[in-house]
Amino acid sequence: MDLIRAIIIAIIEGLTEFLPISSTAHMIFTSSIFGIQEDEFVKMFQVSIQFGAILAVVYLYWKKFFNFKNLNFYLKLAVAVIPALVLGKLFDDKIEAVLGDPIPIAIVLILGGVVLLFIDKLFKVHTIDDEKDVSYKSAIIIGFWQCLAMMPGTSRSAASIIGGMQQHLTRKAAAEFSFFLAVPTMLAVTVYSIFLKEWNHDGTMQKGYDLLLQGEHLKLFLIGNVVAFVVAVIAIKFFIGVLTKYGFKPWGWYRIVVGIALLVYFTMFK
């Protein structure tokens, strides 16, 4: 993977990580369409540049993340991230196996779009407009909703936002809690992929940091995270405005149209 392709993937990650349209699906499709070889470094790169995206949340909501007097904020995120950490570890191999087949991912993209068309009507009661009013019970329930995104194409953002609305959060509050929850979730995934997971690189099992030290991998990793950070800052601001004004329907239609197009593409031309 060269620098241009790395930047393209990073832009896709930054644009889609916090939108309810599945960043994983978009990066997989982008890699396929641009002919990016799906080797172990590319797989690790797609996961690890999420670090840049989560820094965008910390930057935009720095008063939340650096208000050490608000211990409940950190504890709620810790509780909410537990389901993803446990189930993610248990199903890591199965999830990775699905990543190689774009057809079911495209189908999930379409089905998720259909759900988003009706989600505003399904969850009409919104009594919580601030993260401070989210209970620990609601936090862990939202954490379980987030686990639906382990199926590539679902969207971590969509699953956790829907979970928030099911727990009576307003659209804006659910979206922001989803952003906050993304930080420990994706930080854990990034740390796992770099320091704990072993990758089969040319028949040799290597840690992620060993892959980063080969060739220009470290340069691609650093540039990718910077690009993902900048683009994610813009995407988050844009998403909050659209979600507050129009709800989920625009994203639902987007998922359906893109999902059908990709399904046709991978069925007929690949």
N, C-alpha and C positions, 0 to 999 in steps of 0.2 A: 504494500500500500504506500503510495507516494504522498507528498505533502498536500497536494490539491484535493485528493480524495479524502484525506484525513480531515481537512477543513470542511469539506462538504458534509461528512458524517457529523462533525461537531456542530455545524449550523442546524442540521436536522434535529440533533439531540436538544440543543438549546431552544429551538422553536416548539418542539412537541412534548418535552418532558412534563410540563405542567398543564398542558392542554389535554382534554379528555379524548385523545385520538390515538394513543399508544405510540410512544417514542420507539419502543423496541421494534414494532412492526415497520415503522417508517425507516429505521436504520437498516433493517434486514432487506427491505425492498430496494432501498437506495443502493446498498452494496451489490445486490443482484443486477439492477438496471445499469449501474456504472461499471460492472465487471470487476468488482473488488473481491479478490480471492478471500474466502472465508477460512483463513488459517487461525491458529490459536491466538496470535497477537491481535488480529482484527476483532475476534470475539471479546478478548480482554479489554481492548480499546473501547469498544462500544459500551461496555459496562463501566469502566473506570472514568470516562469523561463525564459521567454523571456527577462526579465530584465538583466540577466547574459549575454545573447547573445548580447544585444545592448551595454553593457559595452565593449565588444570586439571591436566594431566599434570605440567607443570613445578612447580606448587604442591604436588601430592601426593608427587612424587618429587624434591623440590628438592635433596636431598643428592646424588643422582646427577648432576643437571644442573649443579650448582655445585661439583662436586669436580674442580677443574681439574688435579689430579694424575693423574686417571684418563684419560689421553689416549686409550687404546684405546676407551673408551666412545664418544667423539666420532668417532673414525675409523671404527668399525664402523657407526655411524649414517650417516656420510657415504658409505661404500661402499654400504650398503643402499638409500639413497635415489636413487642414480644411475639405475637402470633406470626409475623412475617419472618422473624429470625429463626423460630423453631421450624415452621413449615418449609421455609426456604432451604434450610439445611437438609431436611428430610427428602425433599423432592428436587434437589439441585440437578441430578443426572437426568431425570425425566424431563425437566424443563429444557435443559440443553438439547435433548434429543428432538424436541418439537421445533426448536429454533431453525433446524435445517430444512423444514418443510413449509414453504410459504402458503400453500393452499389452505390448510386449517386456520392459519393466522388471518388470511383474507376473509374467511368465513366468519371468524370471531369478530373481526372489524365491522362487518356488515350487521351482525346480530346485535353488537353493542350499540351501533348507530340507531337501530330500531328501538332499543330500550331508552336511549336518550330522548327520542321524540316524545315519549310519554311520561318521562320521569317527573316533570313539573306537576303533572296532573295526579301522579301517584302519591307524591309526598307534598301535601298542601299545607300541613300544620308546621309553622316555623316560629318557635317561641324563644330560640337562643340566637342572639345576634353578636355574642362576644365569646371568645375562647375561654374567658374566666368562668363562664357559666356551664362549661362542658364538664360533666361528672366523670369520675374514673370509670364507671360502668360504661358510659357512652364512649369514652376514649378507647377502651379495649374492644368494644363492638365495632367501632370504626376501623380498628386495627385488623379485625377479622375480615371485614369487607375488603380492605386493601389486599388481602391475600388472594382474592379472585384474580388479581392482575398477574399472578404467577403463570397464568395461561397467556402467552404472548398474543397481543392483539386486543386484549381487554382494556388496558390502560390503568396504571396505578392511580393516576389522578382521577379518572372517572369513577373507579371503584370506591375510593376513599371519600370523594365528594358526595356520591350517592349515599354512602354509609352515613355521612354527616347529616344529610337531609332526612334520612330515615330516622335519625336521632333528633329531629326537629330543629336542626340548625338552618339558618337562612342560607341562601346561595352563597353570599359573600363570606359568611362565617365558615361554611363548610369548605369553600375553596381555600381560605386562608389556613384552616386547620390541616387540610390536605398538604399545603405547602410546608407547614411546620413539620408534619409527620414525615415528609419526604427527606428531611435533613438526617435524622438518625437512621432511617431505613436505607437510604442510598449511601450514606457514609459507611454503614456496616457492609453493604454489598461491595463497595469499592475496596475497603480494607481486606475483606475476604478474598476478592479476586486477585489482589496484588500480593498479600502477605501469607495467605493460608492455602488457597486453592492451588492444586498442581495441574499444570497444563501440558498436554502431550505435544511437544514441539519437535517435529522431525523424529518421532519415535523415542524421545527422551522426556521424562517427566520433569518439569521445571516449575518453580514458583513464579508468580507474576513479576516480581522484581528482577528475576533473572532475565525474563523476556525483555523488560524495559531497558536493560543494559546492553542489549544487542543492536548493532548497527545504529540506525537513526530513530529507533523506537522511542527513546526518552524524549527526543525533540518533538516527535509527533504527539506524544502524550501531553507534554507541556503546552504546546500550541493548541491542541484540541481542547484542553480544559479552559484555556483563556477565551477561545472563540465561543465555547458552550456557555461560559459565564456571561459574556457580553450579550449574546443573543437571548439568553434566558431572562435577563433583566428586562429587556424590551417585551418579550413574550408574556411575562407575568403581568406587567402593567396593562397590556392590550387585553389579555384574557379576562381580568377582573372587570374591565369596562363592558366588554361584550356580554359576559355572563350576567352581570347585574341588570343590563338593559334588555337582553333578548332571551336569556335562559339557555337551555341546552339544545334547542332545535337546530340552530345553525351547525353545531358540532355533530349532531345526529345525522343530518343530511350529508355533511362532508364525509363522515365515516362510510355511509352507505355508497355514495358515488365512488369514492376512492377504492373501497373494498371490492365493488363490482368490477371496476376498471382493472384492478390488480388480479382479480380472479380470472378475468378474460385473458389478460396478458400471460399469466403463468400457466394457464391451461392450454392456450393456443400457440404461444410463441416460445415457450421454454421447455 
